[in-house]
C-alpha cells in the first residue's frame, strides 16, 4: 500500500475535487455567448453543405 505523504483533511479533498470540476466551467451569460458562437458556426457549415449540393 502506498503511504500518502500529505494526508489532506476531508474538507481539503472536497475542495480539490470541486476546483477540478469548475476549472473549465462556464457560467451565466458566458454560456449563452458560447452557445451562440457554436450555433452560428454549425449553421454556416450546414448552409455551405446545402449550397455545395445544389451546384453539383
N, C-alpha and C positions, 0 to 999 in steps of 0.2 A: 504494500500500500504506500502511496506517495504522501509524504508529510507536507502539509501546507505551511510555507514559511511565514506568510502573513495571514493569520486567521482573521477574517473580516467578521464583523458583527452582522447579525441578521439584517439590520437596517441598512448597513453599507452594501450588502449583497443586493438587496431590493433596489436601492438607489442606482447601483451599477446597471442592473437589468433595465430599469426604467429609462436611463440615459441612453442605453444602446438602442432601445426601441424608438426613441424620439430623435435620434441624431439626424436621420434623413426625413423626418416627418415634415409635412407642410400643413399649415392650418389657416382657416378663415378665408380672407379674400385671396390669399396666395393660391389656394386650391382652385378657386374659380378662374383666376388668370391662367393657371397651369392647364386646367381642363380646356379652356377656350383655345389656347395655343394648340393643344393636341387635336381638338376638333377641327380647327382650321386646316391644319396640315393634312388630316385624313380626308377632308372634303376636297382639298387640292388634288390629292392623289387619285381619288375616285373620279374627279372631273377630268383629269388628264387621261385616265384609262378610257373613259367614255368617248372622249374626243379621238383617241387613237383608234378605237374600234369603228367609229363612224367613217374615218378616212380609208380604212382598209377594205 
